[in-house]
């Protein structure tokens, strides 16, 4: 390997090298440093985007346009040629990126396929079939090889309690995560289980204590109510501008329902607390009385 690097360096200094040799030299140095050629997405080595460089070499190999000596040179570094290698690398990149952002590998079930990828690596580890280098890499990132369920109900529930303590409700927006756990998708899953009578009573009672809204339709109303409360706290009034058309239409609809006496008592009480409707219910319109028919007396 040292002789190969020397050969590449000499060709670069003589100005006779090609882009291929420059890229290969960068890949060799990456291999020396890391012990493999699983180059992370968009990784740059010595000014060369190795991720793109490898992708081009694989494309040339697939079209049988890569010279045999170059194929052999890349084989010596252990470069995999199969299409699945790209997918495998992308998943590993996603796991590495998750770790860089969150500091752990407790990937939520909603983040698929990285979640399933880690599950398969865990099974391979216990079967003794996992590549040792990959095992070391995942171990260094804090992989828990004994965990079968990356986040339990109690773990998610603790995060839901944390959200509730801050916001006072569980109207979690789509895509909201805490420490990488997708609470929105988790609550969707709990509603699905409850609607199919598969949610344990203990879990339902625990979520009820946090004010869980089980009906999606009710969840939409609660989300609009939470948006109104947040707007009032931020702006000090409830007259949103034109670009807040969703909230404006919702407020108008609630006032219309109040005028027509169509609001359930619990919702009306909640709207009163925000000042959306008056505490005094609107008077019910008087029911017009039909004129009394007078019968003529017979002579």
Secondary structure as a PSIPRED ss2 file (coil, helix, strand):
# PSIPRED VFORMAT (PSIPRED V4.0)

   1 X C   1.000  0.000  0.000
   2 X H   0.000  1.000  0.000
   3 X H   0.000  1.000  0.000
   4 X H   0.000  1.000  0.000
   5 X H   0.000  1.000  0.000
   6 X H   0.000  1.000  0.000
   7 X H   0.000  1.000  0.000
   8 X H   0.000  1.000  0.000
   9 X H   0.000  1.000  0.000
  10 X H   0.000  1.000  0.000
  11 X H   0.000  1.000  0.000
  12 X H   0.000  1.000  0.000
  13 X H   0.000  1.000  0.000
  14 X H   0.000  1.000  0.000
  15 X C   1.000  0.000  0.000
  16 X C   1.000  0.000  0.000
  17 X C   1.000  0.000  0.000
  18 X C   1.000  0.000  0.000
  19 X H   0.000  1.000  0.000
  20 X H   0.000  1.000  0.000
  21 X H   0.000  1.000  0.000
  22 X H   0.000  1.000  0.000
  23 X H   0.000  1.000  0.000
  24 X H   0.000  1.000  0.000
  25 X H   0.000  1.000  0.000
  26 X H   0.000  1.000  0.000
  27 X H   0.000  1.000  0.000
  28 X H   0.000  1.000  0.000
  29 X H   0.000  1.000  0.000
  30 X H   0.000  1.000  0.000
  31 X H   0.000  1.000  0.000
  32 X H   0.000  1.000  0.000
  33 X H   0.000  1.000  0.000
  34 X H   0.000  1.000  0.000
  35 X C   1.000  0.000  0.000
  36 X C   1.000  0.000  0.000
  37 X C   1.000  0.000  0.000
  38 X C   1.000  0.000  0.000
  39 X C   1.000  0.000  0.000
  40 X C   1.000  0.000  0.000
  41 X C   1.000  0.000  0.000
  42 X C   1.000  0.000  0.000
  43 X C   1.000  0.000  0.000
  44 X E   0.000  0.000  1.000
  45 X E   0.000  0.000  1.000
  46 X C   1.000  0.000  0.000
  47 X C   1.000  0.000  0.000
  48 X E   0.000  0.000  1.000
  49 X E   0.000  0.000  1.000
  50 X H   0.000  1.000  0.000
  51 X H   0.000  1.000  0.000
  52 X H   0.000  1.000  0.000
  53 X H   0.000  1.000  0.000
  54 X H   0.000  1.000  0.000
  55 X H   0.000  1.000  0.000
  56 X H   0.000  1.000  0.000
  57 X H   0.000  1.000  0.000
  58 X H   0.000  1.000  0.000
  59 X H   0.000  1.000  0.000
  60 X H   0.000  1.000  0.000
  61 X H   0.000  1.000  0.000
  62 X H   0.000  1.000  0.000
  63 X C   1.000  0.000  0.000
  64 X C   1.000  0.000  0.000
  65 X C   1.000  0.000  0.000
  66 X C   1.000  0.000  0.000
  67 X C   1.000  0.000  0.000
  68 X H   0.000  1.000  0.000
  69 X H   0.000  1.000  0.000
  70 X H   0.000  1.000  0.000
  71 X H   0.000  1.000  0.000
  72 X H   0.000  1.000  0.000
  73 X H   0.000  1.000  0.000
  74 X H   0.000  1.000  0.000
  75 X H   0.000  1.000  0.000
  76 X H   0.000  1.000  0.000
  77 X C   1.000  0.000  0.000
  78 X C   1.000  0.000  0.000
  79 X C   1.000  0.000  0.000
  80 X C   1.000  0.000  0.000
  81 X C   1.000  0.000  0.000
  82 X C   1.000  0.000  0.000
  83 X H   0.000  1.000  0.000
  84 X H   0.000  1.000  0.000
  85 X H   0.000  1.000  0.000
  86 X H   0.000  1.000  0.000
  87 X H   0.000  1.000  0.000
  88 X H   0.000  1.000  0.000
  89 X H   0.000  1.000  0.000
  90 X H   0.000  1.000  0.000
  91 X H   0.000  1.000  0.000
  92 X H   0.000  1.000  0.000
  93 X H   0.000  1.000  0.000
  94 X H   0.000  1.000  0.000
  95 X H   0.000  1.000  0.000
  96 X H   0.000  1.000  0.000
  97 X H   0.000  1.000  0.000
  98 X H   0.000  1.000  0.000
  99 X H   0.000  1.000  0.000
 100 X H   0.000  1.000  0.000
 101 X H   0.000  1.000  0.000
 102 X H   0.000  1.000  0.000
 103 X C   1.000  0.000  0.000
 104 X C   1.000  0.000  0.000
 105 X C   1.000  0.000  0.000
 106 X C   1.000  0.000  0.000
 107 X C   1.000  0.000  0.000
 108 X C   1.000  0.000  0.000
 109 X C   1.000  0.000  0.000
 110 X C   1.000  0.000  0.000
 111 X C   1.000  0.000  0.000
 112 X C   1.000  0.000  0.000
 113 X C   1.000  0.000  0.000
 114 X H   0.000  1.000  0.000
 115 X H   0.000  1.000  0.000
 116 X H   0.000  1.000  0.000
 117 X H   0.000  1.000  0.000
 118 X H   0.000  1.000  0.000
 119 X H   0.000  1.000  0.000
 120 X H   0.000  1.000  0.000
 121 X H   0.000  1.000  0.000
 122 X H   0.000  1.000  0.000
 123 X H   0.000  1.000  0.000
 124 X H   0.000  1.000  0.000
 125 X H   0.000  1.000  0.000
 126 X H   0.000  1.000  0.000
 127 X H   0.000  1.000  0.000
 128 X C   1.000  0.000  0.000
 129 X C   1.000  0.000  0.000
 130 X C   1.000  0.000  0.000
 131 X C   1.000  0.000  0.000
 132 X H   0.000  1.000  0.000
 133 X H   0.000  1.000  0.000
 134 X H   0.000  1.000  0.000
 135 X H   0.000  1.000  0.000
 136 X H   0.000  1.000  0.000
 137 X H   0.000  1.000  0.000
 138 X H   0.000  1.000  0.000
 139 X H   0.000  1.000  0.000
 140 X H   0.000  1.000  0.000
 141 X C   1.000  0.000  0.000
 142 X C   1.000  0.000  0.000
 143 X C   1.000  0.000  0.000
 144 X C   1.000  0.000  0.000
 145 X C   1.000  0.000  0.000
 146 X C   1.000  0.000  0.000
 147 X C   1.000  0.000  0.000
 148 X C   1.000  0.000  0.000
 149 X C   1.000  0.000  0.000
 150 X C   1.000  0.000  0.000
 151 X C   1.000  0.000  0.000
 152 X C   1.000  0.000  0.000
 153 X H   0.000  1.000  0.000
 154 X H   0.000  1.000  0.000
 155 X H   0.000  1.000  0.000
 156 X H   0.000  1.000  0.000
 157 X H   0.000  1.000  0.000
 158 X H   0.000  1.000  0.000
 159 X H   0.000  1.000  0.000
 160 X H   0.000  1.000  0.000
 161 X H   0.000  1.000  0.000
 162 X H   0.000  1.000  0.000
 163 X H   0.000  1.000  0.000
 164 X H   0.000  1.000  0.000
 165 X H   0.000  1.000  0.000
 166 X H   0.000  1.000  0.000
 167 X H   0.000  1.000  0.000
 168 X C   1.000  0.000  0.000
 169 X C   1.000  0.000  0.000
 170 X C   1.000  0.000  0.000
 171 X C   1.000  0.000  0.000
 172 X C   1.000  0.000  0.000
 173 X C   1.000  0.000  0.000
 174 X C   1.000  0.000  0.000
 175 X C   1.000  0.000  0.000
 176 X C   1.000  0.000  0.000
 177 X E   0.000  0.000  1.000
 178 X E   0.000  0.000  1.000
 179 X C   1.000  0.000  0.000
 180 X C   1.000  0.000  0.000
 181 X E   0.000  0.000  1.000
 182 X E   0.000  0.000  1.000
 183 X H   0.000  1.000  0.000
 184 X H   0.000  1.000  0.000
 185 X H   0.000  1.000  0.000
 186 X H   0.000  1.000  0.000
 187 X H   0.000  1.000  0.000
 188 X H   0.000  1.000  0.000
 189 X H   0.000  1.000  0.000
 190 X H   0.000  1.000  0.000
 191 X H   0.000  1.000  0.000
 192 X H   0.000  1.000  0.000
 193 X H   0.000  1.000  0.000
 194 X H   0.000  1.000  0.000
 195 X H   0.000  1.000  0.000
 196 X C   1.000  0.000  0.000
 197 X C   1.000  0.000  0.000
 198 X C   1.000  0.000  0.000
 199 X C   1.000  0.000  0.000
 200 X C   1.000  0.000  0.000
 201 X H   0.000  1.000  0.000
 202 X H   0.000  1.000  0.000
 203 X H   0.000  1.000  0.000
 204 X H   0.000  1.000  0.000
 205 X H   0.000  1.000  0.000
 206 X H   0.000  1.000  0.000
 207 X H   0.000  1.000  0.000
 208 X H   0.000  1.000  0.000
 209 X C   1.000  0.000  0.000
 210 X C   1.000  0.000  0.000
 211 X C   1.000  0.000  0.000
 212 X C   1.000  0.000  0.000
 213 X C   1.000  0.000  0.000
 214 X C   1.000  0.000  0.000
 215 X C   1.000  0.000  0.000
 216 X H   0.000  1.000  0.000
 217 X H   0.000  1.000  0.000
 218 X H   0.000  1.000  0.000
 219 X H   0.000  1.000  0.000
 220 X H   0.000  1.000  0.000
 221 X H   0.000  1.000  0.000
 222 X H   0.000  1.000  0.000
 223 X H   0.000  1.000  0.000
 224 X H   0.000  1.000  0.000
 225 X H   0.000  1.000  0.000
 226 X H   0.000  1.000  0.000
 227 X H   0.000  1.000  0.000
 228 X H   0.000  1.000  0.000
 229 X H   0.000  1.000  0.000
 230 X H   0.000  1.000  0.000
 231 X H   0.000  1.000  0.000
 232 X H   0.000  1.000  0.000
 233 X H   0.000  1.000  0.000
 234 X H   0.000  1.000  0.000
 235 X H   0.000  1.000  0.000
 236 X C   1.000  0.000  0.000
 237 X C   1.000  0.000  0.000
 238 X C   1.000  0.000  0.000
 239 X C   1.000  0.000  0.000
 240 X C   1.000  0.000  0.000
 241 X C   1.000  0.000  0.000
 242 X H   0.000  1.000  0.000
 243 X H   0.000  1.000  0.000
 244 X H   0.000  1.000  0.000
 245 X H   0.000  1.000  0.000
 246 X H   0.000  1.000  0.000
 247 X H   0.000  1.000  0.000
 248 X H   0.000  1.000  0.000
 249 X H   0.000  1.000  0.000
 250 X H   0.000  1.000  0.000
 251 X H   0.000  1.000  0.000
 252 X H   0.000  1.000  0.000
 253 X H   0.000  1.000  0.000
 254 X H   0.000  1.000  0.000
 255 X H   0.000  1.000  0.000
 256 X H   0.000  1.000  0.000
 257 X H   0.000  1.000  0.000
 258 X H   0.000  1.000  0.000
 259 X H   0.000  1.000  0.000
 260 X C   1.000  0.000  0.000
 261 X C   1.000  0.000  0.000
 262 X C   1.000  0.000  0.000
 263 X C   1.000  0.000  0.000
 264 X C   1.000  0.000  0.000
 265 X H   0.000  1.000  0.000
 266 X H   0.000  1.000  0.000
 267 X H   0.000  1.000  0.000
 268 X H   0.000  1.000  0.000
 269 X H   0.000  1.000  0.000
 270 X H   0.000  1.000  0.000
 271 X H   0.000  1.000  0.000
 272 X H   0.000  1.000  0.000
 273 X H   0.000  1.000  0.000
 274 X H   0.000  1.000  0.000
 275 X C   1.000  0.000  0.000
 276 X C   1.000  0.000  0.000
 277 X C   1.000  0.000  0.000
 278 X C   1.000  0.000  0.000
 279 X C   1.000  0.000  0.000
 280 X C   1.000  0.000  0.000
 281 X C   1.000  0.000  0.000
 282 X C   1.000  0.000  0.000
 283 X C   1.000  0.000  0.000
 284 X C   1.000  0.000  0.000
 285 X C   1.000  0.000  0.000
 286 X C   1.000  0.000  0.000
 287 X C   1.000  0.000  0.000
 288 X C   1.000  0.000  0.000
 289 X C   1.000  0.000  0.000
 290 X C   1.000  0.000  0.000
 291 X C   1.000  0.000  0.000
 292 X C   1.000  0.000  0.000
 293 X C   1.000  0.000  0.000
 294 X C   1.000  0.000  0.000
 295 X C   1.000  0.000  0.000
 296 X C   1.000  0.000  0.000
 297 X C   1.000  0.000  0.000
 298 X C   1.000  0.000  0.000
 299 X C   1.000  0.000  0.000
